[in-house]
Amino acid sequence: MTRLTDQAFAQRVQTIEAMLDDIGETVLDDIGAETDVRAIRASARAPLSPPFEQALFEYYEIYERRSRSTWELVDYFYEFQQRPPPGRRAHHRHDPHGVHAHCVDPRHAERDDHYRGVLVSVFEAHAEFLQWFARDGNVDCFGLFPLFSDELT
């Protein structure tokens, strides 16, 4: 996973905030800077607040301190949610599923939303989510493979 010095960490947070500011008003939280586990949460509603918004972009990154001035990314949650719900695309890395994706196609919202995934950066996820937002249509799950084998039957 990604290791960052304090300076690189600050630069990353500024970059995430700037890319979300291009979409809408950004909310940014940095929790735990003085502890050994640190979480960054950044979100933006596009283009306006409820009930007029069309999408929600949410990015969480969880870091663990590796030295006095080094942080390692250990888990992440990158989400794109269409408004009104339930359309959703997401990339996550966390226990117990490890790296995986989520997708909710509004036309089939009853299906389980867990899919196989690959490691992605917040920047790769953001580029993908911008494409879904630009399409101005429903999210679909075409090309994704279920995470749990019982969903294949």
MDTraj code that builds the backbone (N, CA, C; nanometers):
import mdtraj as md
import numpy as np

residues = "MET THR ARG LEU THR ASP GLN ALA PHE ALA GLN ARG VAL GLN THR ILE GLU ALA MET LEU ASP ASP ILE GLY GLU THR VAL LEU ASP ASP ILE GLY ALA GLU THR ASP VAL ARG ALA ILE ARG ALA SER ALA ARG ALA PRO LEU SER PRO PRO PHE GLU GLN ALA LEU PHE GLU TYR TYR GLU ILE TYR GLU ARG ARG SER ARG SER THR TRP GLU LEU VAL ASP TYR PHE TYR GLU PHE GLN GLN ARG PRO PRO PRO GLY ARG ARG ALA HIS HIS ARG HIS ASP PRO HIS GLY VAL HIS ALA HIS CYS VAL ASP PRO ARG HIS ALA GLU ARG ASP ASP HIS TYR ARG GLY VAL LEU VAL SER VAL PHE GLU ALA HIS ALA GLU PHE LEU GLN TRP PHE ALA ARG ASP GLY ASN VAL ASP CYS PHE GLY LEU PHE PRO LEU PHE SER ASP GLU LEU THR".split()
xyz = np.array([
    [0.0844, -0.1178, 0.0000],
    [0.0000, 0.0000, 0.0000],
    [0.0892, 0.1245, 0.0000],
    [0.0287, 0.2380, 0.0025],
    [0.0970, 0.3662, -0.0108],
    [0.1563, 0.4123, 0.1223],
    [0.2836, 0.4501, 0.1198],
    [0.3488, 0.5108, 0.2360],
    [0.3772, 0.6566, 0.2042],
    [0.3454, 0.7443, 0.3010],
    [0.3602, 0.8876, 0.2797],
    [0.4309, 0.9536, 0.3966],
    [0.5202, 1.0467, 0.3657],
    [0.5776, 1.1319, 0.4694],
    [0.4694, 1.2315, 0.5113],
    [0.4941, 1.3023, 0.6199],
    [0.3976, 1.4038, 0.6639],
    [0.3703, 1.5049, 0.5529],
    [0.4758, 1.5465, 0.4829],
    [0.4600, 1.6443, 0.3753],
    [0.3782, 1.5864, 0.2594],
    [0.4080, 1.4639, 0.2193],
    [0.3328, 1.4006, 0.1103],
    [0.1878, 1.3754, 0.1514],
    [0.1682, 1.3431, 0.2770],
    [0.0329, 1.3227, 0.3291],
    [-0.0476, 1.4524, 0.3165],
    [0.0101, 1.5623, 0.3618],
    [-0.0572, 1.6919, 0.3527],
    [-0.0881, 1.7277, 0.2077],
    [0.0053, 1.7002, 0.1179],
    [-0.0144, 1.7277, -0.0253],
    [-0.1300, 1.6437, -0.0796],
    [-0.1369, 1.5171, -0.0415],
    [-0.2437, 1.4274, -0.0877],
    [-0.3799, 1.4792, -0.0419],
    [-0.3884, 1.5183, 0.0831],
    [-0.5157, 1.5686, 0.1366],
    [-0.5579, 1.6953, 0.0616],
    [-0.4637, 1.7845, 0.0353],
    [-0.4941, 1.9067, -0.0402],
    [-0.5418, 1.8734, -0.1810],
    [-0.4810, 1.7757, -0.2442],
    [-0.5198, 1.7365, -0.3802],
    [-0.6594, 1.6758, -0.3819],
    [-0.6891, 1.5901, -0.2859],
    [-0.8241, 1.5311, -0.2767],
    [-0.9276, 1.6413, -0.2569],
    [-0.8979, 1.7342, -0.1678],
    [-0.9907, 1.8446, -0.1430],
    [-1.0114, 1.9286, -0.2691],
    [-0.9055, 1.9571, -0.3411],
    [-0.9150, 2.0383, -0.4628],
    [-0.9972, 1.9677, -0.5702],
    [-0.9777, 1.8375, -0.5887],
    [-1.0531, 1.7685, -0.6942],
    [-1.2017, 1.7613, -0.6580],
    [-1.2343, 1.7523, -0.5297],
    [-1.3750, 1.7522, -0.4901],
    [-1.4346, 1.8928, -0.4943],
    [-1.3530, 1.9945, -0.4671],
    [-1.4019, 2.1323, -0.4764],
    [-1.4485, 2.1661, -0.6179],
    [-1.3945, 2.0972, -0.7180],
    [-1.4382, 2.1188, -0.8560],
    [-1.5810, 2.0708, -0.8776],
    [-1.6306, 1.9850, -0.7890],
    [-1.7641, 1.9267, -0.8021],
    [-1.8677, 2.0025, -0.7214],
    [-1.8331, 2.0346, -0.5995],
    [-1.9266, 2.1008, -0.5093],
    [-1.8546, 2.1367, -0.3810],
    [-1.9283, 2.1862, -0.2843],
    [-1.8680, 2.2223, -0.1572],
    [-1.8143, 2.0970, -0.0880],
    [-1.6882, 2.1009, -0.0503],
    [-1.6222, 1.9847, 0.0070],
    [-1.6238, 1.9907, 0.1591],
    [-1.6506, 1.8769, 0.2203],
    [-1.6364, 1.8599, 0.3639],
    [-1.5154, 1.7701, 0.3841],
    [-1.4220, 1.8131, 0.4676],
    [-1.2990, 1.7383, 0.4897],
    [-1.2744, 1.7243, 0.6391],
    [-1.2508, 1.6013, 0.6838],
    [-1.2175, 1.5737, 0.8233],
    [-1.0868, 1.4968, 0.8274],
    [-0.9987, 1.5357, 0.9182],
    [-0.8718, 1.4667, 0.9439],
    [-0.8761, 1.4252, 1.0899],
    [-0.8960, 1.2964, 1.1142],
    [-0.9186, 1.2462, 1.2491],
    [-0.7991, 1.1620, 1.2931],
    [-0.7427, 1.1926, 1.4077],
    [-0.6382, 1.1098, 1.4649],
    [-0.4970, 1.1489, 1.4289],
    [-0.4731, 1.2724, 1.3892],
    [-0.3384, 1.3135, 1.3477],
    [-0.2345, 1.2935, 1.4579],
    [-0.2776, 1.2959, 1.5831],
    [-0.1849, 1.2806, 1.6952],
    [-0.1802, 1.1373, 1.7487],
    [-0.2482, 1.0441, 1.6804],
    [-0.2507, 0.9044, 1.7239],
    [-0.1784, 0.8188, 1.6215],
    [-0.1823, 0.6876, 1.6403],
    [-0.1169, 0.5967, 1.5466],
    [-0.2083, 0.5514, 1.4342],
    [-0.3366, 0.5851, 1.4418],
    [-0.4321, 0.5555, 1.3346],
    [-0.4992, 0.6864, 1.2969],
    [-0.4996, 0.7148, 1.1697],
    [-0.5492, 0.8433, 1.1197],
    [-0.6467, 0.8185, 1.0064],
    [-0.7550, 0.8932, 1.0042],
    [-0.8555, 0.8785, 0.8992],
    [-0.8812, 1.0129, 0.8326],
    [-0.8871, 1.0076, 0.7006],
    [-0.9239, 1.1247, 0.6215],
    [-1.0594, 1.0950, 0.5588],
    [-1.1528, 1.1857, 0.5744],
    [-1.2850, 1.1732, 0.5116],
    [-1.3096, 1.3000, 0.4328],
    [-1.3352, 1.2821, 0.3037],
    [-1.3645, 1.3964, 0.2173],
    [-1.4898, 1.3630, 0.1375],
    [-1.5800, 1.4592, 0.1273],
    [-1.7016, 1.4353, 0.0504],
    [-1.7466, 1.5639, -0.0175],
    [-1.8213, 1.5442, -0.1258],
    [-1.8805, 1.6570, -0.1980],
    [-2.0135, 1.6119, -0.2562],
    [-2.1097, 1.7003, -0.2498],
    [-2.2404, 1.6764, -0.3101],
    [-2.2464, 1.7566, -0.4398],
    [-2.2936, 1.6921, -0.5451],
    [-2.2916, 1.7574, -0.6756],
    [-2.4318, 1.7699, -0.7311],
    [-2.4674, 1.8778, -0.7912],
    [-2.3974, 2.0056, -0.7806],
    [-2.4440, 2.0879, -0.6620],
    [-2.5571, 2.0534, -0.6015],
    [-2.6136, 2.1319, -0.4919],
    [-2.6513, 2.0413, -0.3762],
    [-2.6993, 2.1011, -0.2705],
    [-2.7455, 2.0250, -0.1547],
    [-2.8820, 1.9629, -0.1809],
    [-2.9213, 1.8633, -0.0986],
    [-3.0529, 1.8006, -0.1140],
    [-3.1614, 1.9075, -0.1121],
    [-3.2673, 1.8948, -0.1839],
    [-3.3078, 1.7806, -0.2647],
    [-3.2636, 1.7911, -0.4105],
    [-3.1724, 1.8833, -0.4413],
    [-3.1346, 1.9093, -0.5796],
    [-3.0088, 1.8357, -0.6245],
    [-2.9396, 1.7725, -0.5330],
    [-2.8134, 1.7087, -0.5701],
    [-2.8360, 1.5927, -0.6667],
    [-2.7342, 1.5650, -0.7463],
    [-2.7374, 1.4557, -0.8432],
    [-2.6461, 1.3414, -0.8024],
    [-2.5485, 1.3706, -0.7163],
    [-2.4526, 1.2671, -0.6778],
    [-2.3814, 1.3053, -0.5495],
    [-2.3310, 1.2031, -0.4825],
    [-2.2483, 1.2202, -0.3644],
    [-2.1176, 1.1461, -0.3885],
    [-2.0070, 1.2148, -0.3708],
    [-1.8731, 1.1573, -0.3791],
    [-1.8189, 1.1529, -0.2365],
    [-1.7784, 1.0352, -0.1885],
    [-1.7236, 1.0217, -0.0532],
    [-1.5969, 0.9377, -0.0577],
    [-1.4918, 0.9901, 0.0049],
    [-1.3640, 0.9208, 0.0073],
    [-1.3111, 0.9161, 0.1503],
    [-1.2863, 0.7941, 0.1997],
    [-1.2252, 0.7717, 0.3306],
    [-1.0942, 0.6976, 0.3076],
    [-0.9931, 0.7413, 0.3787],
    [-0.8670, 0.6688, 0.3782],
    [-0.8222, 0.6529, 0.5230],
    [-0.7758, 0.5340, 0.5571],
    [-0.7301, 0.5063, 0.6922],
    [-0.5810, 0.4725, 0.6863],
    [-0.5066, 0.5412, 0.7687],
    [-0.3610, 0.5282, 0.7712],
    [-0.3145, 0.4834, 0.9093],
    [-0.2017, 0.4115, 0.9114],
    [-0.1352, 0.3773, 1.0359],
    [0.0034, 0.4391, 1.0341],
    [0.0444, 0.4871, 1.1511],
    [0.1772, 0.5476, 1.1638],
    [0.2824, 0.4376, 1.1563],
    [0.3832, 0.4570, 1.0722],
    [0.4925, 0.3606, 1.0590],
    [0.6212, 0.4125, 1.1202],
    [0.6315, 0.5431, 1.1335],
    [0.7447, 0.6065, 1.2024],
    [0.6943, 0.7428, 1.2481],
    [0.7821, 0.8197, 1.3081],
    [0.7406, 0.9508, 1.3600],
    [0.6802, 1.0388, 1.2508],
    [0.7264, 1.0237, 1.1275],
    [0.6782, 1.1122, 1.0206],
    [0.6339, 1.0360, 0.8955],
    [0.5932, 0.9096, 0.9113],
    [0.5507, 0.8301, 0.7957],
    [0.4174, 0.7625, 0.8247],
    [0.3273, 0.7692, 0.7267],
    [0.1944, 0.7084, 0.7348],
    [0.1777, 0.6085, 0.6220],
    [0.1111, 0.4961, 0.6515],
    [0.0833, 0.3954, 0.5491],
    [-0.0673, 0.3792, 0.5337],
    [-0.1130, 0.3875, 0.4102],
    [-0.2537, 0.3649, 0.3795],
    [-0.2845, 0.2172, 0.4005],
    [-0.3806, 0.1859, 0.4881],
    [-0.4119, 0.0467, 0.5179],
    [-0.5527, 0.0066, 0.4731],
    [-0.6442, 0.0989, 0.4670],
    [-0.7812, 0.0718, 0.4209],
    [-0.8350, 0.1950, 0.3505],
    [-0.9320, 0.1709, 0.2613],
    [-0.9960, 0.2838, 0.1950],
    [-1.1397, 0.2502, 0.1589],
    [-1.2172, 0.3562, 0.1402],
    [-1.3577, 0.3470, 0.1021],
    [-1.3835, 0.4627, 0.0056],
    [-1.3949, 0.4334, -0.1220],
    [-1.4211, 0.5356, -0.2225],
    [-1.5605, 0.5090, -0.2786],
    [-1.6507, 0.6064, -0.2686],
    [-1.7918, 0.5858, -0.3019],
    [-1.8438, 0.6924, -0.3977],
    [-1.9262, 0.6472, -0.4899],
    [-2.0058, 0.7362, -0.5752],
    [-2.1502, 0.6899, -0.5606],
    [-2.2376, 0.7805, -0.5201],
    [-2.3783, 0.7463, -0.5040],
    [-2.4624, 0.8426, -0.5863],
    [-2.5463, 0.7856, -0.6709],
    [-2.6371, 0.8689, -0.7486],
    [-2.7488, 0.9193, -0.6580],
    [-2.8012, 1.0332, -0.6914],
    [-2.9154, 1.0899, -0.6212],
    [-3.0259, 1.1145, -0.7216],
    [-3.1476, 1.0721, -0.6957],
    [-3.1856, 0.9964, -0.5766],
    [-3.1278, 0.8561, -0.5822],
    [-3.1117, 0.7909, -0.4638],
    [-3.0592, 0.6536, -0.4591],
    [-3.1501, 0.5590, -0.5367],
    [-3.1060, 0.4367, -0.5648],
    [-2.9989, 0.3646, -0.4977],
    [-2.8721, 0.3471, -0.5799],
    [-2.8556, 0.4085, -0.6986],
    [-2.7380, 0.3852, -0.7822],
    [-2.6081, 0.4112, -0.7068],
    [-2.5146, 0.3166, -0.7171],
    [-2.3905, 0.3255, -0.6393],
    [-2.2782, 0.2484, -0.7067],
    [-2.1583, 0.3077, -0.7061],
    [-2.0339, 0.2383, -0.7416],
    [-1.9339, 0.2708, -0.6308],
    [-1.8516, 0.1728, -0.5953],
    [-1.7561, 0.1958, -0.4870],
    [-1.6381, 0.1007, -0.4987],
    [-1.5277, 0.1446, -0.4419],
    [-1.4072, 0.0628, -0.4289],
    [-1.3684, 0.0663, -0.2815],
    [-1.3510, -0.0516, -0.2220],
    [-1.3169, -0.0610, -0.0808],
    [-1.1989, -0.1539, -0.0600],
    [-1.1270, -0.1283, 0.0469],
    [-1.0274, -0.2228, 0.0979],
    [-1.0426, -0.2217, 0.2477],
    [-1.0938, -0.3311, 0.3023],
    [-1.1098, -0.3454, 0.4467],
    [-1.1406, -0.4911, 0.4785],
    [-1.1186, -0.5284, 0.6026],
    [-1.1514, -0.6635, 0.6468],
    [-1.3028, -0.6757, 0.6612],
    [-1.3647, -0.7878, 0.6415],
    [-1.3033, -0.9167, 0.6132],
    [-1.2904, -0.9461, 0.4639],
    [-1.3364, -0.8574, 0.3768],
    [-1.3411, -0.8862, 0.2323],
    [-1.2163, -0.8439, 0.1564],
    [-1.1258, -0.7701, 0.2184],
    [-1.0085, -0.7213, 0.1464],
    [-1.0489, -0.6231, 0.0383],
    [-0.9838, -0.6315, -0.0758],
    [-1.0130, -0.5421, -0.1880],
    [-1.1387, -0.5926, -0.2583],
    [-1.2368, -0.5052, -0.2749],
    [-1.3596, -0.5423, -0.3442],
    [-1.4292, -0.4171, -0.3956],
    [-1.5298, -0.4403, -0.4760],
    [-1.6084, -0.3299, -0.5326],
    [-1.7538, -0.3457, -0.4901],
    [-1.8264, -0.2377, -0.4987],
    [-1.9704, -0.2388, -0.4766],
    [-2.0362, -0.1772, -0.5986],
    [-2.1506, -0.2282, -0.6312],
    [-2.2291, -0.1696, -0.7389],
    [-2.3761, -0.1963, -0.7099],
    [-2.4566, -0.0929, -0.7234],
    [-2.6017, -0.1078, -0.7162],
    [-2.6596, -0.0452, -0.8419],
    [-2.7162, -0.1310, -0.9255],
    [-2.7884, -0.0864, -1.0441],
    [-2.9314, -0.0584, -0.9982],
    [-2.9817, 0.0637, -1.0127],
    [-3.1155, 0.0962, -0.9650],
    [-3.2245, 0.0045, -1.0206],
    [-3.2002, -0.0523, -1.1376],
    [-3.2996, -0.1413, -1.1975],
    [-3.3005, -0.2783, -1.1314],
    [-3.1941, -0.3097, -1.0550],
    [-3.1829, -0.4391, -0.9868],
    [-3.1283, -0.4162, -0.8456],
    [-3.1857, -0.3240, -0.7730],
    [-3.1346, -0.2837, -0.6418],
    [-3.1381, -0.3954, -0.5385],
    [-3.2159, -0.4991, -0.5636],
    [-3.2273, -0.6090, -0.4673],
    [-3.1057, -0.7018, -0.4692],
    [-3.0233, -0.6962, -0.5716],
    [-2.9060, -0.7835, -0.5815],
    [-2.7993, -0.7421, -0.4799],
    [-2.7225, -0.8427, -0.4322],
    [-2.6109, -0.8124, -0.3429],
    [-2.5132, -0.7234, -0.4181],
    [-2.4555, -0.6290, -0.3495],
    [-2.3720, -0.5295, -0.4175],
    [-2.2226, -0.5545, -0.4040],
    [-2.1782, -0.6719, -0.3603],
    [-2.0360, -0.7017, -0.3444],
    [-1.9805, -0.7692, -0.4697],
    [-1.8696, -0.7146, -0.5214],
    [-1.8061, -0.7674, -0.6415],
    [-1.6553, -0.7768, -0.6209],
    [-1.5911, -0.8591, -0.7021],
    [-1.4454, -0.8670, -0.6994],
    [-1.3873, -0.7310, -0.7371],
    [-1.2735, -0.7003, -0.6793],
    [-1.2123, -0.5718, -0.7088],
    [-1.0618, -0.5823, -0.7194],
    [-0.9995, -0.4727, -0.7538],
    [-0.8546, -0.4598, -0.7592],
    [-0.8170, -0.3345, -0.6810],
    [-0.6910, -0.3279, -0.6379],
    [-0.6444, -0.2072, -0.5698],
    [-0.6586, -0.0872, -0.6627],
    [-0.7147, 0.0201, -0.6121],
    [-0.7234, 0.1451, -0.6874],
    [-0.6808, 0.2593, -0.5964],
    [-0.6338, 0.3639, -0.6576],
    [-0.6024, 0.4853, -0.5810],
    [-0.7268, 0.5740, -0.5789],
    [-0.7273, 0.6692, -0.4899],
    [-0.8387, 0.7636, -0.4839],
    [-0.8511, 0.8390, -0.6164],
    [-0.7407, 0.8600, -0.6842],
    [-0.7424, 0.9349, -0.8095],
    [-0.8025, 0.8523, -0.9234],
    [-0.7719, 0.7212, -0.9255],
    [-0.8340, 0.6318, -1.0239],
    [-0.9843, 0.6208, -0.9986],
    [-1.0218, 0.6043, -0.8732],
    [-1.1643, 0.5949, -0.8390],
    [-1.2369, 0.7232, -0.8776],
    [-1.1767, 0.8365, -0.8484],
    [-1.2402, 0.9646, -0.8802],
    [-1.2612, 0.9801, -1.0308],
    [-1.1616, 0.9416, -1.1106],
    [-1.1757, 0.9495, -1.2562],
    [-1.2916, 0.8622, -1.3039],
    [-1.3035, 0.7420, -1.2496],
    [-1.4160, 0.6548, -1.2861],
    [-1.5495, 0.7162, -1.2443],
    [-1.5562, 0.7679, -1.1220],
    [-1.6814, 0.8232, -1.0714],
    [-1.7243, 0.9467, -1.1509],
    [-1.6273, 1.0264, -1.1949],
    [-1.6614, 1.1418, -1.2784],
    [-1.7270, 1.0971, -1.4095],
    [-1.6826, 0.9842, -1.4627],
    [-1.7455, 0.9326, -1.5852],
    [-1.8902, 0.8929, -1.5588],
    [-1.9155, 0.8260, -1.4449],
    [-2.0542, 0.7899, -1.4122],
    [-2.1390, 0.9158, -1.3949],
    [-2.0835, 1.0157, -1.3303],
    [-2.1557, 1.1407, -1.3088],
    [-2.1848, 1.2109, -1.4414],
    [-2.0864, 1.2126, -1.5310],
    [-2.1022, 1.2803, -1.6603],
    [-2.2048, 1.2119, -1.7493],
    [-2.2227, 1.0815, -1.7320],
    [-2.3198, 1.0084, -1.8146],
    [-2.4636, 1.0480, -1.7831],
    [-2.4846, 1.1010, -1.6625],
    [-2.6173, 1.1478, -1.6232],
    [-2.7229, 1.0392, -1.6422],
    [-2.6828, 0.9156, -1.6190],
    [-2.7750, 0.8032, -1.6316],
    [-2.7573, 0.7095, -1.5152],
    [-2.8276, 0.5996, -1.5176],
    [-2.8184, 0.5047, -1.4085],
    [-2.6859, 0.4301, -1.4091],
    [-2.6359, 0.4043, -1.2905],
    [-2.5197, 0.3184, -1.2734],
    [-2.5589, 0.1787, -1.3189],
    [-2.4646, 0.1074, -1.3797],
    [-2.4890, -0.0337, -1.4090],
    [-2.3686, -0.1139, -1.3620],
    [-2.3866, -0.2438, -1.3512],
    [-2.2835, -0.3326, -1.2977],
    [-2.2259, -0.4240, -1.4047],
    [-2.2405, -0.3866, -1.5287],
    [-2.1912, -0.4670, -1.6400],
    [-2.0416, -0.4931, -1.6239],
    [-2.0012, -0.6181, -1.6431],
    [-1.8601, -0.6546, -1.6400],
    [-1.8042, -0.6859, -1.5021],
    [-1.8835, -0.6716, -1.3978],
    [-1.8362, -0.7027, -1.2636],
    [-1.8707, -0.8468, -1.2281],
    [-1.7867, -0.9090, -1.1466],
    [-1.8070, -1.0478, -1.1052],
    [-1.8372, -1.0518, -0.9562],
    [-1.9404, -1.1260, -0.9156],
    [-1.9771, -1.1334, -0.7734],
    [-1.8600, -1.1778, -0.6862],
    [-1.8519, -1.1212, -0.5678],
    [-1.7468, -1.1552, -0.4732],
    [-1.7711, -1.2918, -0.4107],
    [-1.8953, -1.3251, -0.3882],
    [-1.9293, -1.4502, -0.3220],
    [-1.9768, -1.5505, -0.4257],
    [-1.9221, -1.6705, -0.4229],
    [-1.9458, -1.7706, -0.5269],
    [-2.0916, -1.8146, -0.5367],
    [-2.1690, -1.8080, -0.4277],
    [-2.3079, -1.8504, -0.4345],
    [-2.3924, -1.7576, -0.5201],
    [-2.3397, -1.6407, -0.5540],
    [-2.4115, -1.5471, -0.6403],
    [-2.3966, -1.5844, -0.7866],
    [-2.3091, -1.6787, -0.8175],
    [-2.2862, -1.7166, -0.9577],
    [-2.3929, -1.8132, -1.0081],
    [-2.4724, -1.8709, -0.9201],
    [-2.5740, -1.9671, -0.9612],
    [-2.7069, -1.9005, -0.9825],
])
top = md.Topology()
chain = top.add_chain()
for i, resn in enumerate(residues, 1):
    res = top.add_residue(resn, chain, resSeq=i)
    for name in ("N", "CA", "C"):
        top.add_atom(name, md.element.get_by_symbol(name[0]), res)
traj = md.Trajectory(xyz[None], top)
